[in-house]
Amino acid sequence: MPINLSKGQKVDLTKGNPGLKNIMVGLGWDVNAFDTGADFDLDAAAFMLGSNGKCPTDKEFIFYGNLEHPSASVKHMGDNRTGEGEGDDEELEVVLADVPSNVERIAFTVTIYEAEARRQNFGQVSNAYIRIVDKDTNQELIRYDLGEDFSIETAIVVGELYKHNGEWKFNAIGSGFQGGLAALCGHYGIEVA
């Protein structure tokens, strides 16, 4: 049975699963039933952070425009532009042992593409979740349902993996930002053109 987390809860990932090597991070959502005149295109991303809470270089920002870290430790499995269908809408894969030693945390985020132009926000999105699956056994380990706590936000830090005493843990964050992807990039030290 997966562990269902609440906002702010932290849980051990590798301590109780000593063989855990490869994980899949799945993010999903539904769009509420009203029309803003444009499709919702939500995008998952990962920010690989150093001890200062920033990405060391642009290569540590994994998203639809940079699908794989040079170490191959974090891979984005591709952009889903509609969010239709059951199950995960976007997925990232993480090889825990290959995460570079200068990366202490990996933050997982979801943003709304062109949110301002399309007049969209997370108040119009429901059933958003993140789940962590052991890729080798296909067993769901952790699930965090974000609930309906958002209104005008256009970006969410969903949760993060972090290293503590040599073990990986997960923190359910669920904090919203205004300003979409650009705001998140600024927060994590990535310059946006």
C-alpha positions as CSV (number, residue, x, y, z in Angstrom):
1,M,0.0,0.0,0.0
2,P,1.3,3.4,-0.8
3,I,1.8,6.0,1.9
4,N,-0.7,8.9,1.4
5,L,0.9,12.1,2.5
6,S,-0.5,15.4,3.7
7,K,0.9,18.8,2.9
8,G,4.2,19.3,4.8
9,Q,4.6,15.7,5.6
10,K,8.1,14.1,5.1
11,V,8.7,10.4,4.6
12,D,11.7,8.1,4.2
13,L,12.0,6.6,0.7
14,T,15.2,4.5,0.7
15,K,15.5,3.6,4.4
16,G,12.5,1.3,4.3
17,N,13.2,0.2,0.7
18,P,17.0,-0.5,0.8
19,G,16.9,-1.9,-2.8
20,L,15.2,1.1,-4.3
21,K,17.2,2.4,-7.2
22,N,14.9,3.6,-10.0
23,I,11.8,5.6,-9.3
24,M,9.1,7.1,-11.5
25,V,7.6,10.3,-10.4
26,G,4.1,10.6,-11.9
27,L,2.1,13.8,-11.9
28,G,-1.6,14.0,-12.8
29,W,-4.5,16.4,-12.9
30,D,-8.0,17.1,-14.2
31,V,-9.3,20.3,-15.6
32,N,-12.6,21.5,-14.2
33,A,-15.6,21.5,-16.5
34,F,-15.7,25.0,-17.9
35,D,-14.1,26.6,-20.9
36,T,-11.6,29.4,-21.0
37,G,-11.4,29.2,-24.8
38,A,-8.1,27.4,-24.8
39,D,-6.8,23.9,-23.8
40,F,-5.0,23.6,-20.5
41,D,-1.4,22.5,-21.0
42,L,0.2,21.7,-17.7
43,D,3.9,21.0,-17.5
44,A,5.9,19.0,-15.0
45,A,9.5,19.9,-14.3
46,A,12.3,19.0,-12.0
47,F,14.8,21.4,-10.5
48,M,18.0,19.6,-9.3
49,L,19.3,21.8,-6.4
50,G,22.6,22.3,-4.7
51,S,23.1,23.0,-1.0
52,N,22.2,26.7,-1.6
53,G,18.7,25.7,-2.9
54,K,19.6,26.8,-6.5
55,C,20.3,24.9,-9.7
56,P,24.1,24.8,-10.2
57,T,23.6,25.4,-14.0
58,D,20.8,25.4,-16.5
59,K,21.4,21.7,-17.1
60,E,19.9,20.9,-13.7
61,F,16.5,22.2,-14.9
62,I,14.7,19.3,-16.5
63,F,11.5,20.1,-18.4
64,Y,9.9,19.7,-21.9
65,G,12.8,21.8,-23.4
66,N,15.6,19.8,-21.7
67,L,14.4,16.2,-21.2
68,E,17.5,14.7,-19.6
69,H,20.3,15.6,-17.2
70,P,23.8,14.9,-18.6
71,S,24.2,12.3,-15.8
72,A,21.1,10.5,-17.1
73,S,19.9,10.5,-13.4
74,V,16.8,12.5,-14.2
75,K,14.7,12.2,-17.3
76,H,11.4,13.8,-18.4
77,M,9.3,11.3,-20.3
78,G,7.7,13.9,-22.6
79,D,5.2,16.7,-22.8
80,N,1.5,15.9,-22.5
81,R,-0.4,18.9,-23.9
82,T,-4.0,17.9,-22.9
83,G,-4.0,16.0,-19.7
84,E,-6.7,13.7,-21.1
85,G,-7.1,10.1,-20.1
86,E,-6.6,8.1,-16.9
87,G,-3.4,7.8,-14.9
88,D,-0.3,10.0,-14.9
89,D,-0.3,13.0,-17.3
90,E,3.5,13.5,-17.2
91,E,6.2,11.4,-15.8
92,L,9.9,11.8,-14.8
93,E,12.3,9.0,-14.0
94,V,15.1,9.3,-11.4
95,V,18.0,6.9,-11.0
96,L,18.9,7.7,-7.3
97,A,22.4,6.3,-7.4
98,D,23.3,8.4,-10.4
99,V,22.2,11.8,-9.0
100,P,25.4,13.9,-8.9
101,S,26.8,14.4,-5.4
102,N,26.4,18.2,-5.6
103,V,22.6,17.8,-6.0
104,E,21.0,17.6,-2.5
105,R,17.3,18.1,-3.5
106,I,15.1,17.6,-6.5
107,A,12.0,19.8,-6.6
108,F,9.1,18.6,-8.7
109,T,6.8,21.4,-10.1
110,V,3.8,21.8,-12.3
111,T,3.1,25.0,-14.2
112,I,0.3,26.1,-16.6
113,Y,1.7,26.9,-20.1
114,E,0.8,30.4,-21.2
115,A,-1.4,30.8,-18.2
116,E,-1.7,34.6,-18.3
117,A,-2.5,34.7,-22.1
118,R,-5.1,31.9,-21.7
119,R,-6.4,33.4,-18.4
120,Q,-5.9,30.1,-16.6
121,N,-4.9,29.2,-13.0
122,F,-4.8,26.3,-10.6
123,G,-8.2,27.2,-9.2
124,Q,-9.5,25.7,-12.5
125,V,-7.6,22.4,-11.9
126,S,-8.7,19.5,-9.7
127,N,-7.5,16.1,-8.6
128,A,-3.8,17.1,-8.9
129,Y,-1.4,14.6,-7.4
130,I,2.2,13.3,-7.4
131,R,3.1,9.7,-6.9
132,I,6.4,7.9,-6.6
133,V,6.7,4.4,-8.0
134,D,9.5,1.8,-7.7
135,K,10.2,1.3,-11.4
136,D,11.7,-2.1,-10.8
137,T,8.7,-3.6,-9.0
138,N,6.0,-1.2,-10.4
139,Q,4.8,-0.7,-6.8
140,E,3.4,2.7,-5.8
141,L,5.3,3.9,-2.7
142,I,4.0,7.4,-2.0
143,R,1.1,9.4,-3.1
144,Y,0.3,13.0,-2.3
145,D,-3.1,14.5,-3.4
146,L,-2.8,18.3,-3.5
147,G,-6.5,19.0,-2.8
148,E,-8.2,22.1,-3.9
149,D,-6.1,24.7,-2.1
150,F,-5.3,26.9,-5.0
151,S,-7.0,29.9,-6.7
152,I,-4.9,32.3,-8.7
153,E,-1.6,30.4,-8.7
154,T,0.0,29.4,-12.1
155,A,2.8,27.3,-10.7
156,I,3.1,24.8,-7.9
157,V,6.0,23.2,-6.1
158,V,4.4,19.8,-5.6
159,G,7.1,18.1,-3.6
160,E,10.8,17.3,-3.4
161,L,13.2,14.4,-3.0
162,Y,16.1,15.2,-0.7
163,K,19.1,13.5,0.8
164,H,19.4,13.2,4.5
165,N,22.2,11.2,6.2
166,G,22.8,9.3,2.9
167,E,19.1,8.3,2.6
168,W,16.5,9.8,0.2
169,K,13.3,11.2,1.6
170,F,10.3,12.9,0.1
171,N,8.7,16.1,1.3
172,A,5.1,17.0,0.3
173,I,5.2,20.7,-0.3
174,G,2.2,21.8,-2.3
175,S,3.0,25.6,-2.3
176,G,1.7,27.8,-5.1
177,F,3.4,30.7,-7.0
178,Q,2.1,33.4,-9.2
179,G,4.1,34.1,-12.4
180,G,4.3,30.6,-13.7
181,L,7.5,28.9,-14.9
182,A,9.4,32.2,-14.9
183,A,8.7,32.7,-11.2
184,L,9.9,29.2,-10.4
185,C,13.0,29.6,-12.5
186,G,13.9,32.8,-10.6
187,H,13.2,31.1,-7.3
188,Y,15.7,28.3,-8.2
189,G,18.4,30.5,-9.8
190,I,17.7,29.8,-13.5
191,E,17.8,32.8,-15.7
192,V,14.9,33.1,-18.2
193,A,15.3,34.7,-21.6
